């Protein structure tokens, strides 16, 4: 929790709850419209619904709002699967191969 003047604690808590309420409503609208639940879409929906701007950082820092986002977002991709071992080797050498998944038995080694 933020440290600061005690008299601001009530205001901070109220703002956090307002954010959670707005994000909840925005996610519900996005789902009804079959739109992707993404930070940018939530921010746009909050602006359309309430006329106030909200940043993606606000969503990330507000634990409750972030949990709502996580519960409704599209699951992250599993990683890249390459059929050719030579491409796998090149990809691994590029330093970004932490997500690489080689498909066993796919191309000649």
Secondary structure, DSSP 4 states (H G I P E B T S, - for coil): ---S-HHHHHHHHHHHHHHHHHHHHHHHHHHHTT----HHHHHHHHHHHHS----HHHHHHSHHHHHHHHHHSPPPP---EES-HHHHHHHHHTT-GGG-EE-TTSS--
